[in-house]
């Protein structure tokens, strides 16, 4: 009976969802090759848990928060490995494109970069987005049902912006987009705008 105890505990752990996934063990020995050296340096300083001078996929997949403002980061393409990421602060860098669709972001500040493309498609839990001070020509928020705060002043938004799929209590700032003609919003949403922009409430 005593010899059977470890086996019994293992079975109970597995039944409760506590046993480590076999993939987790494999991911301990799969290492990321970073495209951006500035972002790699940040990650090594923050997330190299075992101190081996490398970031494994296992370590990356346990990161919930990345705060790397004003570090000269030009690419965050490696975020695709940070699949459990919930909070990202990358303001004040040199980013031109940002795709965070592989994460679980709830909070994102990517302001004051040089972004011409931002993809937040599918992030239904995203509640806060600050993308002000970039060069974004468009913003697709159709799948961001939880978005309650949207800050996108001083961009290059053109044509129209539709926020009707966002939270009913959304507070948005779209000032400083002289080519933005129309913002479609709900009656319950608050949108700060200026210039030629017109609000159309649904």
C-alpha positions, -999 to 999 in steps of 0.1 A, spaced: 0 0 0 29 24 9 45 17 -25 13 24 -43 9 58 -26 30 78 -51 11 63 -80 -22 71 -63 -11 107 -57 -1 111 -94 -34 98 -105 -53 121 -82 -32 151 -94 -40 142 -130 -77 139 -122 -76 174 -107 -57 189 -136 -26 194 -115 -2 170 -133 21 188 -157 12 185 -194 37 164 -214 40 193 -238 52 215 -209 81 192 -203 90 193 -240 88 231 -241 114 234 -214 140 224 -241 126 244 -270 143 278 -270 132 310 -287 154 327 -313 146 364 -310 143 386 -340 147 418 -320 178 419 -298 164 448 -276 134 427 -268 156 396 -262 177 416 -237 146 427 -219 132 391 -217 165 377 -205 165 402 -177 129 395 -167 119 359 -176 150 337 -176 138 318 -146 165 291 -147 193 315 -154 207 296 -184 209 327 -206 180 316 -229 143 319 -229 125 286 -234 90 282 -248 80 270 -213 92 302 -197 75 324 -224 42 307 -220 41 315 -183 45 353 -188 14 373 -180 28 409 -181 54 425 -204 65 461 -197 91 472 -221 85 509 -227 112 531 -244 138 504 -250 143 508 -287 123 477 -296 116 476 -334 97 443 -335 76 423 -312 70 394 -336 83 370 -310 51 377 -289 35 348 -307 53 325 -282 38 345 -252 4 328 -256 -8 336 -220 1 373 -221 -26 395 -205 -9 429 -202 15 446 -226 32 481 -223 54 488 -253 49 525 -256 77 548 -268 95 522 -290 103 520 -327 75 496 -337 58 499 -371 36 468 -370 21 450 -340 2 417 -341 -11 405 -307 -37 381 -319 -19 351 -304 -21 364 -269 -48 368 -242 -44 406 -238 -68 425 -216 -47 457 -215 -25 472 -242 -5 504 -244 14 508 -277 13 545 -279 40 568 -293 56 543 -317 55 545 -355 27 520 -360 11 517 -394 -6 484 -386 -22 471 -354 -40 437 -353 -61 431 -322 -85 407 -340 -101 381 -318 -91 396 -284 -126 395 -268 -111 402 -234 -93 434 -244 -107 461 -221 -81 489 -225 -63 501 -256 -40 531 -260 -26 534 -295 -23 572 -296 6 590 -313 11 565 -341 4 566 -379 -25 541 -380 -47 545 -411 -74 521 -398 -85 502 -368 -106 471 -368 -124 466 -335 -153 443 -346 -143 414 -323 -133 435 -292 -165 432 -273 -150 440 -239 -132 472 -250 -142 499 -225 -113 524 -230 -100 534 -264 -73 561 -268 -62 567 -304 -56 604 -308 -31 618 -332 -30 590 -357 -38 589 -395 -72 573 -392 -91 578 -425 -126 572 -436 -146 556 -408 -142 539 -374 -168 516 -361 -169 510 -323 -205 497 -321 -192 462 -313 -172 474 -283 -185 477 -247 -217 497 -244 -200 520 -219 -170 526 -241 -151 559 -236 -130 568 -267 -107 596 -278 -102 600 -315 -91 636 -316 -63 646 -340 -73 624 -369 -81 650 -396 -89 624 -422 -114 605 -400 -148 614 -415 -172 592 -394 -173 574 -361 -201 549 -358 -210 544 -321 -238 534 -297 -259 560 -279 -244 548 -246 -208 553 -258 -188 585 -252 -164 596 -280 -142 627 -279 -135 640 -314 -126 672 -333 -120 685 -367 -143 673 -396 -152 640 -378 -189 633 -375 -205 609 -350 -233 586 -362 -251 569 -333 -269 536 -337 
